Amino acid sequence: MGRSVKRYPAQTEFGHRVRSKRLELGWSQMELADRIGLHFTFVSSVERGERNVSLQSLLRLADGLEVNAGSLIEGLHWSEPRSS
């Protein structure tokens, strides 16, 4: 039986933004991971909203995606997690 994963709406939205930009650039998760020096499973878990990224990871992702870090988090707010 699987365990319930709590997903924070802001993390989920952040992951959607990362994925959208990556796809817009035509890159695989592996390509983005290589560009930022992290493992593709890290990128995958970010895109699924499972990971609360550090400031350093946020900056690496933004640099790798060639965007301002602010554009990835603009308008996001903290809220209670949802179980899935």
Stockholm file with secondary structure:
# STOCKHOLM 1.0

chainA/1-84         MGRSVKRYPAQTEFGHRVRSKRLELGWSQMELADRIGLHFTFVSSVERGERNVSLQSLLRLADGLEVNAGSLIEGLHWSEPRSS
#=GR chainA/1-84 SS CCCCCEECHHHHHHHHHHHHHHHHTTCCHHHHHHHHTSCHHHHHHHHTTCCCCCHHHHHHHHHHHTSCHHHHHTTCCCCCCEEC
#=GC SS_cons        CCCCCEECHHHHHHHHHHHHHHHHTTCCHHHHHHHHTSCHHHHHHHHTTCCCCCHHHHHHHHHHHTSCHHHHHTTCCCCCCEEC
//
